Amino acid sequence: MSTPAQQELPSPAVVRLIGIALMVGAISFAAVAVGMAFLSPPEEAAAESDASLIKMLSLVHGAYFPIAAFMSSLALKKALTSPPERFVATLIVRWALVEGAAMFGSVIVLLAGMFGVLPGSPIYYLNLAPTAILAAVILSDLAHLGLLGGALRDAS
């Protein structure tokens, strides 16, 4: 068994791959959610209960996303002050917090499309905003990681 000092750090390329995989997965699911609304429109108008469910989920999502974003910013502060062996794990936790909000928003859009709520209320597309924010966060962190890549390699 190796001690923490002996553990090998993941290369920056591996961390980049993890970030890109999270981003591409979230964007792909958001694209499927949007596509489903156009590919299989419901034959009847949305029921009031379906519209109420989507509204309630959107309100929960609206409250959840700022909390996830705040926790993500705390994770970034923690990552930047962490030793190199903890930096990568903290960074991935940061991405996962934002990814959770992005996936939740995509599920809401998927349900709204399946229930026929989207054609009458396109405002529900705003639930996809965290997906764009996730992409921006990951790309920003990866740019920053490019600067820290040498430090990660030097510490191993």
N, C-alpha and C positions, 0 to 999 in steps of 0.2 A: 504494500500500500504506500502510495506517495504522500508526502506532506504537502500542505498548500504551497510552500516555497518551491517544491519540485514539480508542481503541476505545470504543464505546458499551456501557454495561452493560445487561444485560437488566432489564426492569422487574420489580418485585416480583410483579406479576400473572403474568408469564411463569414465574417461578420457582415460584410457587404452583401454576400449571397443571402444570408438570413433576412436582412432588411429588404432586399429587393423581392424576395419570395413573399414576405408579408404584404408588401405594397401591391405586387401583381395579383396576389390572391384576393385582396380586398377590392381592387379595381375590377377584376374579372367578375366577382360576385355582384358588384354594383351594376355592371353592364348586363349581366343576366337578369337581375331584378328589373331594370328598365326595359330590357328587351321583352320580357314576359308580358308586360303591360300592352305592348304593341302587337305581339305575335298571337296572343290568345285573348282578345278583348271579350269580356262577358257579354252574354246575349241580352241581359236585362240590366236595368239600372241598379245601382248599389242600394242594398237595404240600409235602413237607418241604423240598425245595430252594427253593421259593418263599418259604416262611416264613423260611428261613435267609438268603436274599438280603435280604428286608425288614429283618430284624434287623441284618444287617451294615450296610446303608445307614443305618439309624436310628442305629447307633453312630457311624458316620462323621459323620452330621449332628450328633449330639450333641457331637462334638469340634470340628466346623467352626464351629458357631454361636457359641460363646464367643470364638473367634478373630476371627470377623467382627465381633462386637459390640465387642471390644476395639479392633480397627482402626478401627471406626466412631467410637468415643469419641476416639481420637487424631485422626481427621479433623475432629471437631467442635472440638477444641482448636486445631488448625491453622487452621480456618475463622475462629474467633473472633479470632485474632491476625493473620490475613491482611489485606492491603490489599483494599479493596472489589472491585477487578477480579478477584481470585482467590477471593473469598469464595463466590461462586455455584458455581464449578467444584468447589471443595472440598466444599461442601454436597451437591452432586449425587453426588460420589464416596461420601460418607458414606451416602446413601440407597441407592446401588447395592450397597454391601457388605452391608447388611441385606437388601436385596431378593434377592440371590443366595441367602442362607440360607433366606429365605421360599419362594422358588420351588423350591429343592431339597427342602424339607420337603413341599411340595405334590405334587411328583413322587413322593415316597415314598408318600404317602397314595394317590395315584392308582394306583400299581402295586400297593399292598397291597389296594386295592379290586378291581382287575382280577384279581388272583391269588386272591382269596377269603380273604385273611389277616385282613382287618379284622373280620369278624364274630366270629372266635374270639379276637382280640387288639385290643380297642379302644384299648389304650395307645398304639398307633401314631398315634392322632389327635394326640398331643403334638407330632408333627412339624409341626403347623400353628401352634404357638406363635410362631415367628418372624414369621408373617404378622400376628398381632395386635401384636407388638412393632414391626414395620415401620410399621403404622398409627399407633401411639403416637409413634414417633420422628418421623415426618413431620409429624403434627399438632403435636407439641411444637416442632419446628423452624419450622414455618410460623407458629406463634404468636410465636416469637422473631423470625422474619423480619418480621412485622408491625411489630415495634419497630424493626428495622433498615431498613425500607423507605425511610424518609426519608434515611438515610445513604447508601443505594445511589443514590438519585436525585440527591442533592447532589453525589456524587462524579463523576457523568457530565457 
